[in-house]
Amino acid sequence: MEERFWHKAYAKDVPPTINYETITLPQALERSALKYPDTVALVMMGKTITYRQLDELVNRFAGALADLGIQKGDKVAIALPNMPQVIIAAYAVFKLGGAVVMNNPLYTESELEHQLNDSESKLAVCMDLLVPRFLKLKEKTGIKDIISCHIRDYLPFPKKQLFPLVKKKMHRKHDPSEGVPEFMHLIKQYPPDPPRTEVRFEDLAALLYTGGTTGLSKGVVLTHANCSICVQQLRAWLPDAEEGKDSMLGTFPVFHTAGFTTGMNTAIYRGLTYILIPRPDPETVLEMTRKYKPNWFPCVPTLFVGVLGHPDFPKTDFSRVKGCVSGAAPLALETIREWKETVGADIVECYGLTETSTLSHANPWGGKLKPGSVGVPVSDTDCRIVDVETGEKDMPPGESGEVLIKGPQVTSGYYNQPEETAEAIRDGWLYTGDIGYMDDDGYLFIVDRKKDMIIAGGYNIYPRDIDEVLFENPKIREACAIGVPDTYRGETVKAFVVPETGETLSEDEVRAWCKEKLASYKVPKQVEFMDELPKSAIGKVLRRKLKEMEMEKNTAREGTTDG
């Protein structure tokens, strides 16, 4: 691409343009299995699977799927946490030329019904606990077959040692009349020789759903090219990962774009050991760090906060960690400073969306990091900041507007949603819906989501500004600000605050703290204390959920008044 002013911020040897190899996702696995056959590919609670074994398991499962009728172009839904089956299933689908539809296993029946129908999925691979739900969905969707997986399938010790206190229903055997084959049973029936299917670089690889916070979720179309190119951009940006030797924590769920690309596909492409964490929480992350000494430490902001505040943090050795990467949500400046002071390592903030295969910007690894910034556009990626009103006028450095992105990792659109696609992608530019600004060096600073902006008394208020100030208070562990209806101002600011353990706070104290650091119109007029903020499966604080809770309370109050 043509030279951009932010290219001067790139670290040494990072090219503005990459000569991409046209390697598909299944080809990347086959290559890693040949180059690093005895390298551990996956670790799950002590159970290890080498790259040779992983490729064989994928081939066996591909044979099973082929016998169940899955062909090139078919969609297969996967609803699993981070466990070996999710990776085996996904790469088996890739080898058949099919596309995976990654579903959050915590989704409700109605959410799954929409995604299964919208994606035209023909088969589902899910946890045993979800089988009854998927059996019901068979009647409402195009799902013809369901494959059941057990978390006990890939554990290093007998299940009787692990599950004596677990409810029996977690491991129910399915009635043969239900027609639900079990994953391990299928794996054992097929040879490690997959059916041969031509998979092209331009073929559809995945549908990852996004946008459910504002209505029905949309399936983001990602080809093998999108995914492979994004992995190669990450490789150029983070060249210090020693391929075939280094290890990485699998904290991002694979059903989320961050886990799908930054985790699973990156690990397999580069021959890294991927340490699977089915349900990431601070205690588990610290335990896995002590046990496996990972070289790469990717986490969402809430996990960094939780790890720092956990009693096991001081006794955990981080000396083998080469890099800490944060994504999926804004990271508070106070967290960055505290991590650097205690761990001695920088957290490299990244930015991207499902629509960019997970990545568009990152702070330069080995270059200048700017705390609070998500960095500069990665190789072959262009960025514009345009006015919020028309989306056409380019804003000068330092002035906020909507963030637009263009690059080879950007989706071609939403599956079977031409109107949504035309709205989001115009003249090749992805309109992200995020508000931000670039400084004179090309570093991007995300201000907030366009739809989260609060308009109070004619002032535009970005909730993240308030969040940052609240995070700086040593008595506050978590905080999130939203706009709530106000008869005079239109909207006003309400802050939800989680105090640090053992600390007490009053509303007046919170407001006084904010008055010292914020313009008066930004100071929260209302403060509510909570034990915990609602979060997504990846650990992102759900501002939307707080808004919904507030609306429900207002409706209940109005109903009481009317009565």
PyMOL commands that set and color helices and strands:
alter all, ss='L'
color gray80, all
select helices_A, chain A and resi 5-9+25-35+51-67+84-95+109-119+128-138+151-154+159-162+168-171+176-178+183-189+212-214+224-237+257-270+282-292+301-309+313-315+333-343+354-356+418-424+450-452+463-471+507-515+520-522+543-562
alter helices_A, ss='H'
color red, helices_A
select strands_A, chain A and resi 40-44+47-50+75-79+99-102+121-127+145-149+204-210+218-223+247-250+273-276+296-299+323-326+347-351+361-362+376-377+382-386+401-406+425-426+429-438+444-449+454-456+459-461+476-486+490-499+526-529
alter strands_A, ss='S'
color yellow, strands_A
deselect
rebuild
show_as cartoon
